[in-house]
Amino acid sequence: MHGLSGKVALVTGASRGIGLGIAHRLVEEGVSVCVTARKPEALEEAVTSLGGPTRALGVAGKADDPEHRADAVRRTIETFGSLDLLVNNAGINPVAGPLVDLDLGAARKIIEVNALGALAWTQAAYHAWMGEHGGSVVNISSVSGVTPAPMIAMYGASKAMLISLTESLAVELGPAVRVNAVAPAVVKTAFASLLYEGREEEVAAKYPLRRLGVPEDVASAVAYLLSEEASWVTGQTITLDGGITLVGGH
């Protein structure tokens, strides 16, 4: 991807799954990467898999903790000299069920991490580096933010909010900073395992492309949006769904 080599990225929620897949793709493109996650041990393993301290930095903490965000941004700039790219991947979905029975405390937590957390990370990166030097942000949304998602509707609502924030931030931060999003359907990760585990063939049969997504599918789209190949793209959400929404699925 043109314009990625030599850049510095911060990827949240990147000790495994989609986040780690994105980090690996960026390192392959010549990017130095700071990865964050809650568990130090898993984060240490991720850094090793990314090539060690010359290519990657791990900063453990909770995505909705202001001190953690400030520390990760500061250490990224101190270690690699800049913060050009931000991928807001950290997300949670701790409850399932109808909205009328949803615990409102859990609902607030979902919004806090999935939507407000992404906004806060963007604010931190912007004020520390991107506001003066420019940059690119990609938010990881979901098809549940594009179409109704029964039983995980609050998760979907938080991802719809993230798409709206993406559009507004693109208007506010241009031309120096581009802000885009991707909206994946079911991707084969531990986070989404309950949606396909033990019945993958049955679930995949509903997709026009007859397979579920893998982290590399998301990573390729994210790398494109972060790169200079997408220099005239901002405020957009790319749906990555194997065609499932075309046939009324979610």
C-alpha positions in Angstrom: 0.0 0.0 0.0 1.5 3.3 -1.1 2.4 5.7 1.7 2.4 3.3 4.7 6.1 2.3 5.0 7.8 4.3 7.7 4.6 5.4 9.4 3.6 4.7 13.0 0.2 3.3 14.1 -1.6 2.6 17.3 -4.1 -0.3 17.2 -6.5 -0.8 20.2 -7.7 -4.2 21.2 -4.9 -5.9 19.3 -3.7 -8.8 21.4 -5.7 -11.2 19.2 -8.4 -11.5 16.5 -9.1 -8.6 14.1 -6.9 -6.2 16.0 -3.8 -8.4 15.9 -4.5 -9.2 12.2 -4.5 -5.5 11.4 -1.3 -5.0 13.3 0.4 -7.9 11.4 -0.7 -6.4 8.1 0.6 -3.0 9.0 4.0 -4.4 10.1 4.2 -6.2 6.8 3.7 -2.8 5.1 6.6 -1.3 7.0 4.6 0.4 9.8 5.8 0.5 13.4 2.9 -0.4 15.7 1.8 0.2 19.2 -0.8 -2.4 20.3 -3.1 -2.2 23.3 -5.2 -4.7 25.2 -6.3 -5.4 28.7 -4.1 -8.5 29.4 -0.3 -8.0 29.7 0.5 -11.6 29.0 -1.4 -11.8 25.7 -0.1 -8.4 24.7 3.5 -9.6 25.2 2.9 -12.6 23.0 1.4 -10.3 20.4 4.4 -8.0 20.4 6.7 -11.0 20.0 4.7 -12.3 17.0 4.9 -8.8 15.4 8.7 -8.8 15.5 9.6 -7.6 18.9 10.4 -4.2 20.3 12.0 -2.9 17.1 8.7 -3.2 15.3 6.0 -3.2 18.0 5.2 -1.8 21.4 2.6 -3.1 23.8 0.8 -1.0 26.3 -1.7 -2.8 28.6 -4.8 -1.2 29.9 -8.5 -0.7 29.5 -9.7 1.1 26.4 -12.0 3.4 28.4 -9.4 4.5 30.9 -8.2 8.0 30.2 -4.8 7.4 31.9 -4.2 4.3 29.8 -5.0 6.3 26.6 -2.7 9.1 27.5 0.1 6.7 28.4 -0.2 4.7 25.2 -0.2 7.8 23.0 2.7 9.3 24.8 4.8 6.1 24.7 4.0 5.5 21.0 5.4 8.9 20.1 8.4 8.6 22.5 9.3 5.2 21.1 8.7 5.6 17.4 8.8 9.4 16.9 5.2 10.0 15.6 1.6 8.8 15.6 0.4 8.8 12.0 -2.3 6.1 12.0 -5.0 5.1 14.5 -7.2 2.0 14.4 -10.0 2.0 17.0 -10.7 -1.7 17.3 -11.3 -2.2 21.0 -14.9 -3.3 21.6 -17.1 -5.3 24.0 -20.4 -7.1 23.9 -21.0 -8.5 27.5 -24.7 -9.1 27.2 -27.2 -10.6 24.8 -31.0 -10.5 24.8 -33.9 -8.2 24.0 -33.6 -4.5 24.6 -36.6 -4.3 26.9 -34.8 -6.5 29.4 -31.3 -5.0 29.0 -29.5 -3.9 32.1 -28.9 -0.2 31.6 -25.5 -0.3 33.3 -24.3 -2.8 30.8 -25.7 -0.6 28.0 -23.8 2.4 29.2 -20.6 0.3 29.4 -21.0 -0.8 25.8 -21.5 2.7 24.6 -18.6 3.9 26.7 -16.1 1.4 25.3 -17.3 1.0 21.7 -18.3 4.5 20.8 -17.1 7.0 23.3 -13.8 5.1 23.7 -13.1 5.4 20.0 -13.8 9.1 20.1 -11.5 9.6 23.1 -8.7 7.7 21.4 -9.1 9.9 18.4 -9.1 13.1 20.5 -5.9 11.9 22.2 -4.1 11.1 18.9 -5.3 14.4 17.4 -4.1 16.6 20.2 -0.8 14.8 20.6 0.2 14.5 17.0 -2.3 14.4 14.1 -3.7 17.9 14.6 -0.3 19.4 13.7 1.1 16.7 11.4 -1.9 15.0 9.8 -2.9 11.4 9.9 -5.5 8.7 9.2 -8.0 7.0 11.5 -10.0 3.8 10.9 -12.8 2.8 13.2 -13.9 -0.9 13.4 -17.7 -0.9 13.3 -20.0 -3.8 12.4 -22.8 -4.8 10.1 -24.9 -4.8 13.3 -24.5 -1.0 13.1 -25.9 -1.0 9.6 -28.8 -3.4 9.9 -30.8 -4.5 13.0 -29.1 -7.2 15.0 -31.6 -9.1 17.2 -30.3 -10.1 20.7 -27.2 -7.9 20.3 -29.0 -4.7 19.5 -27.2 -2.5 22.0 -23.9 -3.6 20.5 -25.3 -2.7 17.1 -26.5 0.7 18.4 -23.0 1.4 19.7 -21.5 0.5 16.3 -24.1 2.7 14.5 -23.0 5.5 16.8 -19.4 4.8 15.8 -20.4 5.2 12.1 -22.0 8.5 12.8 -19.0 9.7 14.8 -16.8 8.6 11.8 -18.7 10.8 9.5 -18.7 13.9 11.8 -15.0 13.5 12.6 -14.2 13.3 8.9 -15.9 16.7 8.4 -14.3 18.3 11.4 -10.8 17.0 11.0 -10.3 17.3 7.3 -8.2 18.0 5.3 -5.3 17.1 7.6 -6.9 13.9 9.1 -9.0 11.4 7.2 -11.5 9.3 9.2 -13.1 6.1 7.9 -14.6 2.9 9.1 -15.2 -0.7 8.2 -18.2 -2.8 9.1 -17.5 -6.5 9.2 -20.0 -9.3 9.4 -19.1 -12.5 11.2 -15.3 -12.9 11.4 -13.7 -16.1 12.7 -12.3 -14.9 16.0 -12.8 -15.8 19.7 -14.9 -12.7 20.1 -17.5 -13.9 17.6 -17.2 -17.6 18.3 -20.7 -17.9 19.7 -22.1 -16.8 16.4 -20.7 -19.7 14.4 -18.9 -22.3 16.6 -20.1 -25.8 16.0 -22.2 -24.7 13.0 -19.8 -22.8 10.7 -20.9 -24.6 7.5 -24.5 -23.8 8.2 -23.8 -20.1 9.0 -21.5 -19.7 6.0 -24.1 -21.2 3.6 -26.2 -18.1 4.1 -23.4 -15.9 2.7 -23.3 -15.4 -1.1 -19.5 -16.0 -0.9 -20.1 -19.1 1.1 -17.6 -18.4 3.8 -17.1 -16.4 7.0 -14.6 -13.6 7.2 -11.1 -13.9 8.6 -9.0 -11.2 10.2 -7.0 -10.8 7.1 -10.1 -9.7 5.2 -10.6 -6.8 7.6 -6.8 -6.0 7.7 -6.6 -5.6 3.9 -9.5 -3.0 3.9 -8.0 -1.2 6.9 -4.6 -1.0 5.3 -6.2 0.5 2.2 -8.1 3.2 4.1 -5.0 4.1 6.1 -2.8 4.3 3.0 -2.3 7.0 0.4 -4.2 4.8 -2.0 -7.3 6.2 -0.2 -6.2 9.8 -0.1 -9.5 11.0 -1.4 -11.6 8.8 0.9 -13.0 10.1 4.2 -16.1 9.7 6.2 -16.9 6.3 4.5 -17.8 2.9 6.0 -16.8 -0.1 3.9 -19.1 -3.1 4.5 -17.1 -6.3 4.7 -19.8 -9.0 4.8 -19.3 -11.7 2.1 -22.6 -10.3 0.7 -24.8 -11.3 3.6 -26.6 -8.0 3.9 -27.6 -8.2 0.2 -29.8 -11.2 1.0 -31.3 -9.9 4.1 -29.0 -11.5 6.6 -27.1 -9.9 9.5 
